[in-house]
Amino acid sequence: MSTQETTRTPAPAIEKIKVKVDGREVEAPRLTPDPISGKLIPTTMIQACAQVSVDVPHYCYHPKLPVAGNCRMCLVEFGTPTLGPDRKPILNADGTPKIARSPRPAIACATPISPGMEIYTNTPAVKQMREGVLEFLLINHPLDCPICDQAGECKLQEYSLDYGQSQSRFVEAKVHKPKAVDLGPRIVLDDERCILCTRCIRFSKEIAGDDALGIVNRGSYNTLTAYPGKVFDNNYTLNTVDICPVGALTSKDFRFKMRVWFLKETRSVCASCATGCNIIIGSREEAVYRYEPRQNDAVNSCWMCDYGRLNYKWIGREDRLRDVIVRGQKSAWAIALNEIAEKLKSAARGSVAIIASARQTNEELWLLAGLKKQAAALSDSVPRTGEADKLLLNADRNPNTNGARLTGICFTEMGTNLPQIANGIASGRIKTLLVFGEDVTKHGISAELLGKLETLVVSDILPNATTKAAHYLLPGCAHAEKRGTFTNAKGRVQRFMKAVEPPGDARPEWEFLHDLVFNVTGRDGFLTIEGLFKEMARDVAAFNGLTWAGLGDLGKSVSL
């Protein structure tokens, strides 16, 4: 590497211009990145209003989609400085620019701002325009809010209350359109509710790369549909349910399951692959009902794949492991952990092996790495792969592969030590095996080999061939049932929160691993997940300087 200093060209300064929104001055960038291409395009009125937290109602506009400008709900009035013959602003007596009010309104989503512009979002004329737009939207809209899945998070409901009229003047018969249309394997369409915002069309074409939706017919008979001969079926179809401002597109999985105002919302992270999409878990009475994407522009923007979104039903399975089992008999945590600790303390160095799942949290993997160091154990994690796509789904189906590497469970490629562990068991050198979250009988360590062990400690969530062979069975938790952190494919450490309680005697793995590590090594120093994260961040070089609170809702990136 050359020692000569290289001169970096500083990034060009972002040009800002001053505008006023309802009398409040705001400095907004003249150009902002296009959500699709990334190219710089003029900043619009609605973006300037958002900077000062002024809500401009809208349906078709979405900050992550191309502008369509077809709903007209975002109409505002505006004015620009009056220019003299010299093309300079004419000033009032007090020195302020003289503003010429435009005789026509503008749609805020598509109209660029200009220096000195004044935007008026709350004038009598604007209110009248919003009432008119809503009146037209409701002409043929069915009044079926009591049975609509979107009730409670419907923009048509909200804006009708905030900006609409209390009574309808429409007395003619409504136009009827197709209802309960099977649009695809995961989506049901009610065309009568559709307000033709085209968000779903633009998302499918521009984001998902599946140009499968379009509008047919004319006027009041405009209808959303899939193209002839095509089924709306890609790995991102359920995002159209999220961005539909009304109840036109609904999820077959969530349809008629639960009213949204009953749901408790918990910030979490998807555990279905290494991307680590930020999500909201919707739950009620200790049952998970849905996953929804949570915006994080550094990870998943506003989207998530259908594969990850629907991968939650196993959490509530009836055959969940609920009891601590010692040698085939139901037991208690204290008894099991004390016995396991005594066996680990008396085990000869090198006679212990650990197989830890990369679906465990950073904190749990670090605690297992502590046991590995104490017993000079051989350790590994099981690789889990699948087909990736070009958007969010990662080929690595483990959510915490990098966490396993950074904490020291596996330093090279995952799975390379599994044959050595199998050979060690077969030769009698490895006498004690700890398995967390994996069915090792599917990865080269047969039930016959497991039968040769003196001690097999297994922690898992669902029963399998490995749990059946365990001398000590410790029921663990799904990530929705505990707190912790994952490190995603790009090295972003993200925390997730507890949404529901685990069943029976199941406990978060970090809790009982803390007790086990304390019994074996005497190492303590924390009672909470925050304290555990602090200890781990102090010990693991990649996590140095991180704090639980500092991760926030969006996480922090570390060097891999």
N, C-alpha and C positions, 0 to 999 in steps of 0.2 A: 504494500500500500504506500502510495506517495505521501511524503511528509509535507509537501507543499500545500499551503492553505488554499482552499477553494472558496471563491466568492459566490455566495448565493444571491440570486436576484430576488429582492423582496417582492412579496405578493402585491399586486396592484391594490391601491386603496379602494374601498367600496364607496362609490359616489352616493351621497345621500341628498335628498331634497326635502324641503319643509312643506308640509301641507297641514290643513286644519280639518279636524273631524268634530263636528258639532261644537266648534269654537275652541277645541283643544288642539294645540300645536303638536305635531309629531314629526320626527325625522325618520324618513323611510328610505331604504335603498332604492335607487332608480331602477336597478335590475335585480332579479332574483332567479335562482335556478329553476328550469322547467322540471316538473316532477317525473317526466318520462325520459327525456333526452339528456337532462342535466345542463343544457345550454342556457345562457342567461337571456331572460326575456323581461319585458317591462313589468314592474310591480303594479298590481291592480288596486282599485279602491278597497275591495274587501280585505285585502292583505294589510293595507294601511290601517283600516278600522280595527282589525284584530290586534294590532300593536298597542292600541289604547283600550283594549277590552270592550269595544263597542260591538255589540252583536248585530250583525246584518242577517236577517233570516234568509235561508236559501234551501233549495232542494237539489238542483242538478249539480251545483258546485261541490267539489271535494278537493281538498288541498293536494291530494296525491294522484289526481286524475287530470287528463286534459280538460280544458274549459269547453263547455257546450253552449252555455248561455241560452237555454231554452225554457226555463221555468218562469223567469221574470219575477220571482219572489224577491230578488235582491235589488229591485229598483230604488234608486236614491236620487235626490236632487244635488246639483253641484254648481259651483261657479269658478271662474278663472280670472286672473288679473286682466284688467282692460289695458290694452297696449296703445301707445300713441303712434304718431307717424314715424318716430324713430325706433319703433319696435321695443320700446322700454315701457315698463308699467307706469300708468298714470297714478299719482299719489293723491290721497285725500288730504284734508287740511292738517290732520294729525300725523301725517307721514306714512300711513299705512296704504298698501296698494288698493286701488279701487276695484272691487270685484264685480264682474258682470255675470249675473245668474243666467244659466242656460235655460232656454225656454222649454227644453225637453229633459226628461229624466234619463238616467243611464243605468245599465245593469252593472252593479259593482264588481261582479266576478270577472268581467271581461274588459273593463274600461281602465286604461293605464292612468296612473297619476302623473301630474306635471307640477313644476315648481309654482308655489303659491296657491295651488288649488284648494278650494274649500268644499267639504263634503257635508251634506245635511241628511241625516238618517231618521230624523224624528219630526219632520214638518207635517202639517195637516195634509198636504198633497201626498206625501209619502205614505201616510197612514191610509189614505183613501185608496191609493194604488195597491197596497197590500191587501186591503179588504176585497178589492176587485179581483185580484189574482186568486185569492183563496175561494171566493165565490165561484169562479169558473172551475177551479180544481174539484170543488165539491158537487158540481152539478150532477155528475154521473157516478160519484163515489158512493158505494154502499155504506149505510150506517150500521155496520156490524162490529163496532168496537168491542162489545161485550164478549164476542167469540174470537176476536183477532189476536193472534200471538204477539203482534207488535204493540198492542195496547200497553201503555206504561212507558214505552220508549219510542213513541211514534211522533215524528215531526209534524205530521198533519194535525194530530191532536193538539200538540203544544202550540203551534203557530195559530191554529184556529182560536185557541183560548187567548193567546197574547195579542193577536193582530186581527182576528176575524170578527164577523158580525154574530150576534147572538141568535138571529133568526134567518131562515132561508126564504128567499123570494121565489124560488123555483117551484112551479106547480105541474110542469109537464112530466111525462113518464121518463124514467131514466133509461139510458141505453144499457143493454145487458151484454156482457162479454163472457168468454169462457171462464169457468171457475174450477178450482181444484185440478189444475192441469198437471200431469206428471211430466215435469220438464226434464228430469234426469233422475238418476238413482238416489240423489240426496235432496232434491229440491222440488217443492210444490209451488205452482204459480196460480195466483188469483188475479186475472187480468182486470177485473172490475175495480180493484184497488189501485192498480198501476197509475201513476201520475205522469208517466213518460219522461222521467228525469234522465234516462239513458245511462245512469251510473253503472248498472250491471253490464251494459253493452260495452262501455269504454273500459271497464276493468277487465272483462274477459278478453277483449282484443289487445289492449295495450300492456296489461300487466301479466295476465295468465298466458297470453299468446294463443288463445283459442277463440277465433272469431265465429262463435256459434250462435250468437243472439242478434236479433234485429227487430225492427218495427214494421208491421205490414198494415195495409188498409189506410184510410184517410179520415181526417176530421175526428168526429166523436167516436169513430169506429177504429181508430188506431189501436193496435194490439201488439203486445210484446210476445215473441215466440222464438223458438229455435229454428234455425234454417232448415228447409226441407231435407229430410234424409239424415239429419244430424241430431244427436242426443247431447244435451248439455251435461257433459261428463268429463271433467278434468280434475286434477288434484286440488283445485282452489275454488270450486263452485260455491262453497258455503260462505266465502267472503262477500258474495253478492247479497246474502241475507243480512250481513252486518251493515252494508252500506246502503241497502234499500231504505229510504226514509219513511216508507209506509209498510203495510203488511202484504205487499204483492208477492214477495218471495219469502217463503218460510222453509225452515229445516224440517225434513221428515223425522229426524232424530229428536228434535225438541218440540215438535208440533203438538199442541194440546197437553203438554206435560206439566207445566208450572207457570203461574203468573210471575212476571219478572219482578214485580214489586215485593214479592215474598223472598226473593233470592238474596243471600248474603254474598257479596263480591269480595274476593280475596286475590291480591296480587301474587302471581306465581310465574313459573317458567315451564314451558313444555319440555317433557322428558322423553320425547319420542325419537329425537336425533340430536346430533351435535350442534345444530344451529342455535338451539336455545331460545326459541321465539318467546317473547314476553306475552303472558296471557292473563286473563281474568277467569278465575274459577267461580262459577255460579253454583251455590249449594243451599240446601235447606234441610234442617233436622238431620244432620250428619249424612246426607246423601248428596252426591255430586250430580248435577243436572246438565251442565254444559261447560265447555271451554270457549272463550272468545279471545281474539287477539288484543293485545295492549300495545299502544304505540311506543316503539323504541327505534328511532331512525338509524341507530348504530347496529341493529340486529335484524329486525323483521319489518321495519316501517309500520304499516297498519295491518299487515296481513299474517295469515298462517295457513298451512296446508290442511286439507281435509283429513289426511292420514293422522296427523297429530291431534287435530281437534276432536276426533271421534275415539281416540285411544284413552278412554277413561272408565269404561264400564267394568273392567276387571277390578276396580277399586272396591266396588260394592258386591263382589261375588259372595255367594252363600258359603263357599268352601274356603274362605279365608282362614289362615292359621291364626288361632286365637289364644292357645294355651302354651305355657312352658312345659315341655316334655323332657323328662330325665329317664333314660333307659326304658322308654315305653310307657311311663307313668306320668300323669299330670303332677306338676310340682310348682315351686314358687321361684321367683327371680333370685332371691337371696341365696337359696340353696344351690341353684344351678350355677350362678356366677362364682360362688365360693369354691365349688368343686372344680369348675373349669380353671379357675385361678391356681389352685393347688397343683393341678396336673401340668399347667404351663410352667409353673415355677420349678417343678421337679423334672421337667423334660430335658433330656440331653440336648445340647446345642446342635442345631442342624437336623433334629428329628421332627421338627414342626414345619408345616407348610401352610400358606394362606392363599386362598383364591377369593379375591374381592371383586365385586361387580363394579364396572364403570358406570352403573346406575346409582351407586352410592354417592353421598355428598362429599365435598372436599374435606369436611370436618371428620366424617366417619372414616374416610380413606387415610387421613393423617393419623387417627387413633390406631387403626390397624397397622400402619407403618411403624408406629411405636412398639406394638407387640412383635412385629417382624424383627425389629432391631434388637429387642430384648432377647428373643429366642434364636437369633441368627437364622431366621426362617427363610425358606425359598418362597417367593410370592409371584403372583401373576393375576391378570384380569382376562376375561373372555372377550375376544373381538366380536362385534355384532355389526354386520354390514347388510346393505340392500342397495337398490337402484336409486340414484340421485336424480334430481331434475335441475332445471336451469334457474330456478327461483329460490326456494327456501329449503327444500328437503335435501338433507345431507346423506351421503352414502354411509357415513358412520352413524349407526342407530343407537349408539351409547351417548347419553347426554354429557358424560363427564370423563371422556377418554383423557383429555389434557389434565384433569384433576388427578387421575390415577398416576400419570407420569410425573407431574410436579411434586406430588406428595411422596413418591418413592415406591409405590406398589409395583410399578413396572417402568423401567427406564428405557427399554427398547420397544420393539414391536410387541403389541399385546398378543398373548397366546404362545409365545416362544418357550416359556418355561413349563407349560402344561405337560408336554411329554416327559420332561425331567421329573416332575412331581409324580406322574403315573409310574415311571420307572422306579422312583424312590420308594413308593408304596409297595410295588411288586417285589423289590429286593429286601424289604423290611427296614430300610434305613429311615424312611419317614413313617412315624408311628402315630402322629397327631395331625389332623387336618382341620382347618377352619375354613368354612365355605360361607360366603355372604352373598345372597341374592342370585345364585346361579345353580342350574341343574347340571352338575359336572358329568353326569352319565351321558350327556349329549356331546361332550367335548373331550372324549378320550379316556375318561376315568370311569370304568364300568362299575356297576353295583357289586360285582365280584371283587374288584379291587378295593372298594370301600369297605367290604366285609373284613378285609385283612388289617384294618386300622385298629389300634388300641383305643383311640378317642377320635370321634367325628363330631365336630360342633358345627351346626348348620343354623343360619338365620335366613329366613325368607318370608315371603308374603303369601304365596300360594303353594299348595302341596305339589310335590313332584317325586321322582325316583330318589333324588338325593335326600330330601327331607324324610322319606320313609326309612332310610338307612341310618339316620342320625342317632347318636347316643344322647346328644343334648340338642334339643330343638328350641330355638329362640324366635318367637314371632316378631317380625319387623313391621315397618310402616311404609306405605306409599308416600311419595313426596308431597302429596296433597294433605297428608296427616302429620306433617312435621315442618320445622324450619331448617334451613341450611342454604348452602351455595353450590352451584355448579360452575365449571370453567368451560366455556363453549369452544367451538372449533377455532375461533379467531383469538382465543385467549381472553375473553371477557368474563370476569367473575361476576355472577349475578345471584342475588339472593331470592329466595321464595318463602312465602308465609304459609302458616297452617290454616287449612280451610275446614277440615272436618276431624272428628275424633277417631282414633283407630279402634277396631273392635276388640272385645275381650281384654286379655292381658297384654296385647301387642304394645310395644313401646318403640319410640324412635331409636334407631340403632346407636346414635351418638350418646344417648343417655346411658344405655347399659354398657356400651363400650367404655365410657368414662369410668364406670364402676369396675369393670374388668381390668382396665389399665391401672387403676389405682390399686386394686388388689394384687396385681402382678408386679408393678414397678414402684408403687408408692407415689407416683406422680399425680398431683392434684392441681389446684389453682384456679378452678372455675366451677361454677354451678349452673351457668346459663349458656345458651348458644352464643351470646355476645362474648362472654369470657372465653369460650372455647375458640371462637374465631380469632380473638386477640392472641391467644397462645399459639395457634397455628400460624398466623401471619408473622409472628416473631421468629418462628422456627423454619418456615419454608421461604427460601430466598425470593422466589417469584412473587410471594404475597407480602413481602416486607413493606410496611407503610400503610397497608390497607386496614380499614376499620369496618366493623359491621354497619355502623351508622353512615360512614362515608360512601358505602356502596350505593346508597339511595335506592330509588326504584328502577334505575336504568343500568346499574353495574359500573365496573371499572375495568379497563383493559390492563393486562400484564404481559410481560415479555415471555415468550415460549422458548 
